[in-house]
Amino acid sequence: MKKFTSFVAAAAKKQAEKALKSSANSTTSTAVYQPKAPAALKKFSKVK
């Protein structure tokens, strides 16, 4: 059981390092657009 646990730990470490290397060497840019709600929708709001 101890060999299996060390194997799983080594595999997890390897995967984590791979993920960190790929995310550290890449860039991401995003833009979020949220349009204004029409005034006619105010009558459906429960918040005043």
C-alpha positions in Angstrom: 0.0 0.0 0.0 2.9 2.4 0.7 4.3 1.9 -2.8 0.9 2.7 -4.3 0.6 5.9 -2.2 4.0 7.1 -3.2 3.2 6.4 -6.8 0.0 8.4 -6.6 1.8 11.2 -4.9 4.5 11.3 -7.5 1.9 11.3 -10.3 0.0 14.1 -8.7 3.1 16.1 -8.3 4.1 15.6 -11.9 0.6 16.7 -13.1 0.6 19.7 -10.9 4.0 20.8 -12.2 2.9 20.4 -15.8 -0.2 22.4 -15.2 1.7 25.2 -13.5 4.3 25.4 -16.3 1.6 25.6 -19.0 -0.4 28.3 -17.1 2.7 30.3 -16.3 3.8 30.4 -19.9 0.5 31.5 -21.4 -1.5 34.6 -21.3 -5.3 35.0 -21.4 -7.2 38.2 -22.1 -11.0 38.4 -21.8 -13.5 41.1 -22.2 -16.9 41.1 -20.5 -19.8 43.0 -21.9 -23.0 43.4 -20.0 -25.5 45.7 -21.7 -27.8 48.0 -19.7 -31.3 46.6 -19.0 -34.2 48.4 -20.6 -36.2 50.6 -18.3 -39.4 48.5 -19.1 -37.9 45.6 -17.1 -38.0 47.7 -13.9 -41.6 46.7 -13.2 -40.5 43.0 -12.9 -37.9 43.7 -10.3 -38.6 42.7 -6.7 -35.9 45.1 -5.4 -36.8 48.7 -5.1 
